[in-house]
Amino acid sequence: MPWFRNFIHLVKQSPPQRKPAALLAHSPPSLTQLLRHFSSTEIQANHPGSRPTKGNEKPRVVVVGTGWAGCRLMKDIDTNIYDIVCISPRNHMVFTPLLASTCVGTLEFRSVAEPIGRIQPAISREPGSFFFLANCMGIDFQNHQVHCQTVTEGVNTLEPWNFKVSYDKLVIASGAEASTFGIKGAREHATFLREVYHAQEIRRKLLLNLMLSDVPGVTEEEKRRLLHCVVVGGGPTGVEFSGELSDFIKKDVHQKYSHVKDYIHVTLVEANEILSSFDDRLRVYAIKQLTKSGVNFVRGIVKDVQPDKIILNDGTDIPYGVLVWSTGVGPSSFVKSLEVPKAGGRIGIDEWLRVPSVQDVFAIGDCSGFLESTGKTVLPALAQVAERQGKYLAQVLNNVGKSGGGRANCAKGLDLGEVFVYKHLGSMATIGRYKALVDLRQSKEAKGVSMAGFSSFFIWRSAYLTRVISWRNRFYVFFNWVTTLVFGRDISRL
């Protein structure tokens, strides 16, 4: 066996005689050296999920990313036609619309995380389908290879190592990253709300600050700082988190942390208008309801973020104990590094979601945008856009595979069918106190149905309950909502 011969060769490099103590540290090969040695030789070259596919094997679709777009694509792809290899630093999908509810105990974290193996069971069962926990570092479009680096954060015995994955069809669905607009200190001191570990960090900070503020010796000023929750960004994420937090304060903190109930408060900082994409009547309603719940609105632009306060452009200081940043998203460094035509910083695509400058490459979700030559505008970075693109592209790839174009460089001249058309189904946001906003217009200028109140809250929860992928998670969400309504939030697990 080639790997065994390499192992014997590596061991023989260390002579058996006794060496001086100064050289002992360099004599035995470490676990990391062994792994790197093997991963760079025959083991990597013969790995069924990374080497080029053979004629008697199914063509391989490589999906970069586990967001809404990539997971919907993997769910609908025909595994009788293709093998699937997914590359991502996250082995689950996050149901982002409900992430704010996990920060204060309305929902548990497992309710909003769906393992990739449940979304597409073939990744766990089929011999040619794999999930690789890794970051995509670059793409060799000419040789049909993705360059990856393993994710080993928190593992002291391993160092990251590089490997390559060959593809027949490549789908880039790597999403976007939180945008800070270059504001000093934002990435170092603020907490974003895009991943489960972000919500866990917010929970931890909330509970820690509630505990610390009750300790003897803490000044009044320090109590107010510790229990001041500042949210930067008045989009749906910022508004929903502010609503959840104000509910938590009114219903739970006042009952179970009565000693500090008068110190905790929420401030929402926005440079322009909150919920700018919603109907004006709904925006006014949201401001009114959130103000009733105790949310303080501040209009201003953040100039600097320090460990215990933010500074606005007019010189105003706002101390904080918890700072949540939700000012939108922008292109990731990986997307910026790709040498392909861009559309507003995103990967440029045509009407069939292809990257037209290279063969067998598609891009969907927040990382992609229509090129100017298509005559279409760049679509907003929304979950429904990404999910719709994933569903459409899965159908396209299935048809290509059935037509014999699944292998690399074999789809030239094939008819891909109808082009992708996006129809906006509306926007929804919860504002706490069992109230929500539902705007079913296709654009801000168009006419349509818009409503607010408890009926909208029921529609919001029903819609998201049906969108959760598995029945297991639907049960978790429904059970959490019912128990929260009857018994309140489980503060012990904040």
N, C-alpha and C positions, 0 to 999 in steps of 0.2 A: 504494500500500500504506500503511495507516495508520501502521505502525511507522516506515516510511521518512520519512513526512511529519513525524512527531514528532522523528525524529533531526535532520532539516534544521532544524526549528524550534528545537531545543535548541542546535545549533551556531551558528545565527544570533544567539542571545542574546549572544554574545561579539563585540563590534565588532572589525573587522580592524585598526584603528589601533594603533600601539605604545603600551603602557601603562607607567606607572612601575613600577620594580622592586618596590615595596611591594605592588602589586596583582596581580603576576604569579601569585602563589600561589593566587589565587582566580579566575583567568580560565578556564583550560581545565577542562572537566568531567572528573572522574575516572572510572575504570572502575566504581567502586561507584555513583557518581551515575547513570551511564548504565543500569546494571543495575536500580537501584531505580526509575528513571524508567520504563523499559520494563515492568518486572514489575508496576508499579502501574497500567498503562494497558491498551491493547488486547491486548497479548501475553498478560497474565494472563487477561483476560476471555475470550479466544478459545482458550485452551489446552484441548485435548481431554480432559485429565485433571483439570481443575479447574472448568470451567464446568458449569452444569446440563445434564444429558443431554437430548437431543432425542428426538422421537418415533420417528425412524428408527434410533436407536442403542440398544444394549443398556443396561439399567439398571446403575448403578454401585454396587458394594459397596466402601466405604472401610474398610480395616482399620488400626487404630492399634496398632502394636507388632509385633515380630518374635520373640516368645518361642514357647514350646511351643504355647500355645493359638492364637495368630494364624497361625503357620506350618502347623499341622495343618488349620486352616480353609481357608487358601489352597490347600493341596495337594488338598483334596477338593472345593472349590467347582467347579461346572460352568461353565467359561468359554464354553460355547456359549450360556449364558443371561445371564451377567453379565460386565461388565468389572470388573477389580480394580484398585484404587489402594491401595497400601500406604504408610503414613507412619510413619517410624521414624528415630531417630538412628543406627541400626545396620543395615547392609545385608546381614546374615547372621544365621542362627540359631546359638546356642551350645548344644552338647550338654553341659549343665551337670553331669550325673553323672560325666563323665570329665574335668572341668576340673582337678581336683586332680592328676591324673596328668601333666598337661602342665607343672606347676610344676617338676618334678624330672627331666624328660626321659624319662619312661616313654612318653609320647606326644608327638607334635609338634602344634603349634597348629592346623595345617590339618586335623588329624584330627577336631577337635571343632567346626569352623566350617563351616556349610553356606550358600552364597550363596542369596539369595532367588530369583534367576533360575533356579536349579536345582530349587528346591522347587516353584515355579509358573512354568514356561517362558512362559506367556502374558504375564507382566509384561515380558518382554524382546521379545516378538514381536508381540503384538496391538496395533493402533493406539490402542485406547482404554484400555489397561492400563498403569500406570506404578508406579514406586517413587520416592518423594520422600524424600530425606535431610533430615529436618526434625524438630523437636519440635512436638508438639501443645500449643498454648498455651491453647486454650479451644474451646468448642463452642456454636454458635448453633442450638439445637434447633428453634426456631420456623422458621428459614429453611433448615434442613438444610445447614449449613455448618460445616466444621472450620477453625479459625484456626490457622495454622502459622507457624513461624519456622525459617529454614534453619539447618543446622549447618555452621559454617565454622571450626571450631576448628583452629588451626594454619595457616590460610591468611591471610597478612598483607595480601594485596591485596583481600580481600573483607570486608565487614561483614554481619552477619545482616540479612535483610530478611523482611518478613511477606507472606504470601499466604493465600488462602482456597481450600478445596476443597469443592465441593458433593457431596452424597451422596444416593442413593436409600435405601440401607441402610447403617447405620454399626455396626461391630463394634469395641468398645473392648477391646483386649487388651494394654494398656500395662504389665501386670505390677506389681510392687511394688519398693520400694527397700530397701537394707540398713538394718536398724534399729540405732540406737546408744543408744536410750533416753535421749537427751539428755546422755550422758556427755561431759564436757569433753575436747576434744582427740582424740576417737576418729576423727572424719572427717578431721582434719588429718594425723594421724600413722599411723593403721592402714591396712592394705591389705585390701580386701574380695576375695572370690573369687566373682564373679558374671559377669565378662566376660573375654574373651581377654586384653585389655590388663592386667587385674589379674594373671593368671597370668604374663604377660611381665614385669611389674614384680617379682613375687616371684622369678622366675628371676634377673633382673638383680641384685637385692639379695643373693641367696644367693651368686652367683658373685663379686660385688664384695667381700662380707665374707670369703669364703674367701681371696681374693687379698690383701686388706688385712691379714688376721690373720697372714700369713706374712712381712710386711715387717719388717725390722729396726727396733727402737725401739718397737714396740707392746708395751705392758705386759701382764702376765698378766691383770689385771682387765679391760682393754679387749678382749683376745682372747676372754675368756669372754662378755663382753657382745655383741661382734660376732657370735659364733657361737651365740648363744642365740636359738632360734626359739620364740616364744610364740604360742599359738593360743587365742583367746578364744571360747568357745562349744563345748559338747559335743554338738551335734547331728550328723547324718550327715556334713555337709560338714567340720566341724572334726575329727571322728574319722578320716574318710578321708584328709584332708590330713596329719594326724599320722602315720597309718600309712604313707603314701607317703614322707613325710620321714624316718621312722625306717628304712625300707628303704633309702633313698638313703644315709643315714649309714652303715649297717651294711655295705652291699655296695660302695659307690663311694667315699665319703669316706675310709674306712679304707684303701682300696687306693691311691687317687690323690692324696690329701691327707694322707698319714700324719703330716706334721709337726704338724698341728692336730687330729688325730682325737680326742684326749682332751678337747678344749675344746668341741666342738659337741654340743648337746643340745636336746631339745624339751620344752616345758612346755605342758600343756593346762589352761586355767583354765575352770571351770564353776561356776555359782552353785548348781545343784541336782544332778541325776543326769545322767550322760551317756547319750545314746540313750534318752531317757525314754519314747519310744513303742514301744520294742522289749520283747520278753519279758525278764523279770528274769534268767533263766538265760543268755540271750545277752549281756546287759549285763555280767554277772560274767565271762563268757568273754572279752569284748572288753577289759575292764580288765586281766585277767590277761595276755593276749597283748601288749597295748600296753606294759604294764609290763616284760615280758620284752624288748621291743624297745628299751627305754630311755626311754620317754615318762614324764615326771613329771606326776602329777595334783595340781592345787591347787584346793581348793574355796573360792570366795570371790566377792565382787562387786566389779567394777572401779569405782573412784570417780573416777579421773583418769588421763588418758593424756598423757604427756610425750614429748618427742622421743626419749628414750633409756631410758625406763622406764614401767611402769604402777604405779599405787598402788591397793591393795585397800582395802575399807572398814575392815579392821582395822589399817590403817597399814603393811602389808607392801609393800615396794618390790620389783618384779621387773624388773631390767634386761633389755633385749632388743636384738637387732640386726635381727630381722625380726618384725613383728607382723601376724598375720592375724586378721581380725575376722569371725566367722561366728555371730552371735547371732540369726539369723532375719531376717525381713522385715516391713515395715509399709507402709501406704498412701503413695503418692508425693504430692508437692505438687500435681501435676496432678489426681489423683483427688480430693484434698481440696478443690480449687477448684471442682469441678463441683457445681452446685446441683440435685442429685437426692437422693432418699432413700438413706441409707447403712445398711449392716449391718456393725457392728463396724469402722467406718471405711472399708469397701469400698463400691463401687457396689452398691446394692440391686437384685436381680433376682428374677424370678418363676420358676415351674417350667419355663418354656420359654427361660430365660436372657435374657428381655427386660427392659429397664428400663421398668417399667410406667407411669411418670409422663410419658414422652415417646414420640412415634411413631417407629418404624423404627430404634430403637437397641437394641443388644444389648451385653452385657458378659460376658466369659469370662476364665478364668485367675485369677491371684493378685489382680487388681484388683477382683474381683466376689465377692459373697456373697449367699446367699438371705435375702430379707426375712423378718422374724419372722412376717408374715401367711401365709407358705407352710407354716409348721410344720416346716421343715427347718433343720438346723444349718448354720452357715457351714463350708464344706469347707476342709480344710487346704491350705496353699500348696505343693502338690506337683506335679511334672511330669506324673504320670499323671492327676491331676485336670484339669489344663489341657488335655492332649492329648485326653482323652475329651470334654471340653466342645467343643473345636474340631471334632472329628469329628461330634458330634451336631448342632452348629449348622450345619455345612455341609449336612447332609442336610435340615435344616429350611428353610434358605434355598433350596436346590435345589427343594424341593417347592413353596415359595411362588412361586418364579419360574415353574415349570411351570403353576401355577394362575392366572397372570396378576397376581400381587401384587408383582412385583419393583420396580415404580416407587414413588416416594415417595407416602405416604398412600394406597396402594392395597391394603394387606393387612388393613384393618379387617374383622373378621368371618370371616376365613379360619381354617379348622381347621388348627392347626399339628401335629396328631398327638399322639403319646405324649409325656409330660413327660420331662425328663432325670432319669435315675436313676444314681447313682454307686455302684459296687461296688468296694470296695478290694481290690486284687490282692495286697497284701503290701508289705513293705519290705525293702530290701537295703542293705548297706554293707560295704565292704572295710576290713580293719584291718591290711593289710600281711602280709608273710611268706607270701604265697599262701594267705591265709585270709580268709574273709568271713562275714557273718551274713545269713541268709535267714529272714524272719518272714512266713509266709503267712496269718496270722490277719487277719480283717477289722477287728478292733479289739483294744485291749490286754486287754479283759476277755473276749473270745471265745476259744474253743478252736480249735486248728488246728496245722498243721505249722510247726515252727521248727527250724532246724539251723544248725550252724557248722562251720568247718574248710575243708579243701581242696575237698570236694565242693560246698560253698556258694560257694567262690571260682570254681569252674568254672561254676556256674549264673549267678553274677553277671556274669561276663565274656560268657557266651553270650547272656544276656538283653539286655545293653546292645549287644552286637555286632549283634543283629537289630533293635534300635531305631534305630540310626544310619540316617539317611534314605536316603542314596545309596549305590550299590555302590562308588563311588569312595572315600568315607569309610570304608566297611566294610573295603576293602582296606588303606587307610592304617592303621586301628586294628589289624587283624590283623597286618600286617607289622611295625608298631612293637612290638606285644606279643612277637612271635616274636624279633625282633632284640634286644630288651631281655633276654629270657630267655636267649639264647645269648651275646650279646656285652656285656651290661650297658648302662647308660644312656649317651647321648652327652653327656658332660660338657662337651665343647668348645662345645656350643650352649646351655648353661645361661644 
